[in-house]
Amino acid sequence: MASNPTSRAASPALRTIRNDSPGSFTCPEDVLEEAIEGLAGCDETVLSETVCGGILDPNLVVEWVDRAKRLLRFRVDPDELRSEVPAVADGLFKLLEQVDLPEDGPDAAELTTRFVGSLVRLREQLSLDVEAAYAGDPAAAGYDEIVVAYPAIRALALHRIAHELYAYGVPLLPRIMSEIAHDRTGIDIHPGATIGSRFFIDHGTGVVIGETAHIGDRVRLYQGVTIGAASLRDSSTLRGKKRHPTIEDDVTIYAGATILGGDTIIGQGSVIGGSVFLTESVPANSRVMAEAPRQLVQGEDEASLQLQWDI
């Protein structure tokens, strides 16, 4: 009969990392101390120096963002608003006090007041985005479904708020907000991107819109679209310059298309087909399509046939 491994005496090495509580673990003191000493302090690594300098807690941003987003999407009762609006204002003020605002600009109190003054306009912008989603998606059963279920509206609610703060010159906070939206919806919009009215992203997963992109009114994107910057070996030379395309009014960009470069302009009323790769401008009312794929059909006689797909 085989011996039970659990009945064997534990080796000295194992005894040093066990205690008397079943299922628990105690790390050797020397290993613990080495880890603590290595992690402590503010020197030697960029990460340690950054943390020691004081950074905004993203969890606090998440709490405020969720409250502010609900305020734009769901709060309409006056009595409720009388408590919610001051709470959102107070939360923003506390966050702004934790970041390094420009010395020659408005202080946290003035920026908070300015933001509260923008709430009605932000609600109106988001409402137009909801209308665009309903007009652009025949699968939408109603405005209520769009408001509560569409990832594009959740992402745009965050972007409209983040862009407002970005325009004030607020550091870090808008970027944390954009990454919250990215994490939750798969839609990656830099807070610096300028987006016009009635913007619609269908499905949304994998959409990327860069910081200096300019998007006009009534633009429609599908999943996997990238409005990005052309990469250079030393991309730092582009910092502070327009690196992302301009998309004019009434443009539709289908799934998987990639449009790159700060000088690239997609003219008004154009349609960019799926999987197109563009690094140069196109005039108004253009139709840009990738070469149609060919389908190989092979029968039992091993004869092959290539068929041109209709578009």
C-alpha positions in Angstrom: 0.0 0.0 0.0 1.4 3.4 -1.0 2.1 5.8 1.8 0.0 9.0 2.1 2.2 12.0 1.1 0.4 14.2 3.6 1.6 11.9 6.4 5.2 12.5 5.7 7.1 15.0 7.9 7.5 18.3 6.2 10.9 19.3 5.2 12.6 22.2 7.1 12.1 24.5 4.0 8.4 23.8 4.0 8.0 24.2 7.7 9.3 27.8 7.4 6.4 28.9 5.2 3.6 27.2 7.0 1.6 28.1 10.1 -1.0 26.2 12.2 -4.0 27.4 10.2 -5.1 25.0 7.4 -4.9 26.5 4.0 -2.9 29.6 5.0 0.6 30.6 4.1 3.3 32.5 5.8 6.2 33.7 3.7 9.8 33.5 5.2 10.8 36.7 7.0 13.9 37.2 4.9 11.9 37.0 1.7 9.3 39.4 3.0 11.9 41.9 4.2 13.7 41.8 0.9 10.5 42.5 -1.0 9.5 45.3 1.3 12.9 47.0 1.1 12.9 46.7 -2.6 9.5 48.2 -3.1 9.9 51.0 -0.5 11.3 54.4 -1.3 11.1 56.9 -4.1 14.4 56.3 -5.9 15.8 54.3 -8.8 12.6 53.6 -10.9 10.3 56.0 -12.8 7.3 54.2 -11.3 8.4 54.7 -7.7 9.3 58.3 -8.3 6.0 59.0 -9.9 3.9 57.4 -7.2 5.9 59.2 -4.5 5.2 62.5 -6.3 1.5 61.9 -5.7 -0.9 60.7 -8.3 -4.7 60.7 -8.6 -6.4 57.6 -7.3 -8.3 56.1 -10.3 -10.9 54.5 -8.0 -12.0 58.0 -6.9 -12.3 59.0 -10.5 -14.4 56.0 -11.3 -16.8 56.9 -8.5 -17.2 60.5 -9.7 -17.4 59.5 -13.4 -20.3 57.0 -12.7 -22.2 59.7 -10.8 -21.6 62.4 -13.4 -22.6 60.0 -16.2 -25.8 59.0 -14.5 -26.5 62.7 -14.1 -26.4 63.2 -17.8 -28.2 60.0 -18.8 -30.8 59.4 -16.2 -31.5 62.3 -13.8 -34.4 64.5 -14.6 -36.4 64.9 -11.4 -35.9 68.4 -10.0 -35.8 67.3 -6.4 -33.2 64.6 -7.2 -31.2 67.0 -9.3 -31.0 69.5 -6.4 -29.0 66.9 -4.5 -27.1 65.3 -7.4 -25.8 68.4 -9.1 -24.1 69.7 -5.9 -22.7 66.2 -5.2 -21.2 66.0 -8.7 -19.8 69.5 -8.3 -18.3 68.7 -4.9 -16.8 65.5 -6.2 -15.2 67.2 -9.1 -13.8 70.0 -6.9 -12.1 67.5 -4.7 -10.6 65.7 -7.7 -9.3 68.9 -9.2 -7.6 69.8 -6.0 -5.5 66.6 -6.3 -4.0 67.5 -9.7 -1.5 70.2 -10.8 -3.7 72.7 -12.6 -1.9 75.3 -14.7 -0.6 78.1 -12.5 -1.8 80.8 -14.8 -5.2 79.3 -15.3 -8.5 79.1 -13.3 -8.5 77.3 -9.9 -10.5 74.3 -8.9 -13.5 76.3 -7.8 -13.7 78.2 -11.0 -13.3 75.1 -13.2 -16.0 73.3 -11.2 -18.4 76.2 -11.6 -17.7 76.3 -15.4 -18.3 72.5 -15.6 -21.6 72.7 -13.8 -22.6 75.5 -16.3 -21.8 73.1 -19.2 -24.1 70.3 -18.0 -27.2 71.3 -20.0 -25.1 71.6 -23.2 -23.5 68.2 -22.5 -26.9 66.6 -22.1 -28.1 68.1 -25.4 -25.0 66.8 -27.2 -25.6 63.3 -25.8 -29.2 63.5 -26.8 -28.3 64.2 -30.4 -26.0 61.2 -30.3 -28.9 59.0 -29.1 -31.0 60.3 -32.0 -28.2 59.5 -34.4 -27.9 55.9 -33.0 -31.7 55.4 -33.5 -31.6 56.8 -37.1 -28.5 54.8 -38.0 -29.4 51.4 -36.5 -32.5 49.6 -37.7 -32.1 47.0 -34.9 -32.8 49.7 -32.3 -36.2 49.1 -30.7 -36.4 52.6 -29.2 -34.5 55.4 -27.5 -34.7 53.6 -24.2 -32.7 50.7 -25.5 -30.0 53.0 -26.9 -29.7 55.0 -23.6 -29.3 52.0 -21.4 -27.7 49.4 -23.6 -25.6 50.8 -26.4 -21.8 50.9 -25.7 -21.4 53.9 -27.9 -23.6 56.0 -25.8 -21.9 55.0 -22.6 -18.5 55.8 -24.2 -19.7 59.1 -25.6 -21.2 60.2 -22.3 -17.8 59.8 -20.8 -16.0 61.4 -23.7 -18.3 64.4 -23.7 -17.4 65.0 -20.0 -13.7 64.2 -20.5 -13.4 66.5 -23.5 -14.9 69.3 -21.6 -12.4 69.0 -18.8 -9.6 68.5 -21.4 -10.5 71.8 -23.0 -10.1 73.5 -19.6 -6.5 72.3 -19.5 -7.2 69.8 -16.7 -4.4 67.2 -16.5 -4.6 63.4 -16.0 -8.3 63.3 -15.0 -9.7 63.3 -18.6 -7.2 60.5 -19.6 -8.3 58.3 -16.7 -11.9 58.9 -17.7 -11.2 57.9 -21.3 -9.5 54.7 -20.1 -12.5 53.9 -18.0 -14.7 54.1 -21.1 -12.1 52.0 -23.1 -12.1 49.3 -20.4 -15.8 49.1 -20.2 -16.8 49.4 -23.9 -13.8 48.6 -26.1 -14.1 52.1 -27.5 -10.9 54.1 -27.2 -11.4 57.8 -27.7 -8.7 60.2 -26.5 -10.3 63.1 -24.5 -8.6 65.6 -26.8 -10.5 64.4 -29.9 -13.0 66.9 -31.2 -16.3 65.2 -32.1 -19.3 67.0 -33.7 -23.0 66.5 -33.1 -25.0 63.4 -34.0 -22.1 61.0 -33.8 -22.8 57.3 -34.1 -20.6 54.3 -33.5 -22.3 51.0 -34.4 -21.2 48.0 -32.3 -18.0 50.0 -31.3 -15.6 47.3 -30.3 -12.0 48.2 -31.3 -12.7 51.8 -32.4 -9.7 54.0 -31.8 -9.8 57.8 -32.2 -6.7 59.8 -31.5 -6.0 63.0 -29.5 -5.9 65.5 -32.4 -8.6 64.0 -34.5 -11.4 66.3 -35.7 -14.7 64.7 -36.5 -17.6 66.7 -38.0 -21.3 66.3 -37.7 -23.4 63.3 -38.5 -20.4 61.0 -38.9 -21.0 57.2 -38.5 -18.3 54.6 -37.7 -18.4 50.9 -37.4 -16.4 48.5 -35.3 -12.7 48.3 -35.6 -12.2 51.7 -37.2 -8.9 53.5 -36.4 -8.5 57.2 -36.8 -4.9 57.4 -35.8 -1.4 58.8 -36.2 1.2 57.6 -38.6 4.1 56.1 -36.7 7.6 57.4 -36.8 10.8 56.0 -35.4 11.0 58.9 -33.1 7.3 59.7 -32.5 8.1 62.1 -29.7 8.9 64.7 -32.5 5.1 64.8 -33.2 4.1 65.7 -29.6 2.0 68.9 -29.6 1.3 68.7 -33.4 -1.8 67.6 -35.3 -1.2 63.9 -35.8 -4.7 62.5 -36.5 -7.0 62.9 -39.4 -9.9 65.3 -40.0 -13.2 63.6 -40.8 -15.7 66.1 -42.3 -19.5 66.1 -42.0 -21.7 63.2 -43.2 -18.9 60.7 -43.6 -19.5 56.9 -43.1 -16.5 54.7 -42.3 -17.1 50.9 -42.4 -15.6 48.2 -40.2 -11.9 47.7 -40.0 -10.9 50.8 -41.9 -7.7 52.6 -40.9 -7.1 56.3 -41.5 -3.9 57.8 -40.4 -2.0 61.1 -40.4 -2.6 64.7 -39.3 -2.7 66.0 -42.9 -5.3 63.4 -44.0 -8.8 64.9 -44.6 -11.8 62.8 -45.5 -14.0 65.0 -47.5 -17.7 65.7 -46.6 -20.2 63.0 -47.6 -17.5 60.4 -48.3 -17.9 56.6 -47.7 -14.8 54.7 -46.7 -15.3 50.9 -47.2 -14.3 48.1 -44.8 -10.6 47.3 -44.3 -9.5 50.3 -46.3 -6.0 51.7 -45.3 -5.7 55.4 -46.0 -2.8 57.8 -45.3 -3.8 60.6 -47.8 -6.8 62.8 -48.2 -9.9 62.1 -50.4 -12.2 64.8 -51.8 -15.8 65.3 -50.8 -18.3 62.7 -51.8 -15.7 60.1 -52.5 -16.3 56.3 -52.4 -13.1 54.5 -51.3 -13.2 50.7 -51.4 -10.7 47.9 -50.9 -10.2 45.6 -53.8 -12.9 43.0 -53.7 -11.8 39.5 -52.5 -12.0 36.4 -54.7 -13.6 33.2 -53.5 -12.0 29.9 -54.4 -14.5 27.1 -55.0 -13.1 23.6 -55.5 -15.2 20.6 -56.4 -14.6 16.9 -56.3 -12.9 17.0 -59.7 -10.4 19.4 -58.2 -11.3 22.0 -60.8 -11.2 25.5 -59.3 -13.2 28.6 -60.0 -12.6 32.2 -58.9 -15.7 34.3 -58.4 -15.7 38.1 -58.2 -17.9 39.3 -55.4 -20.5 42.0 -56.1 -20.4 45.1 -53.9 
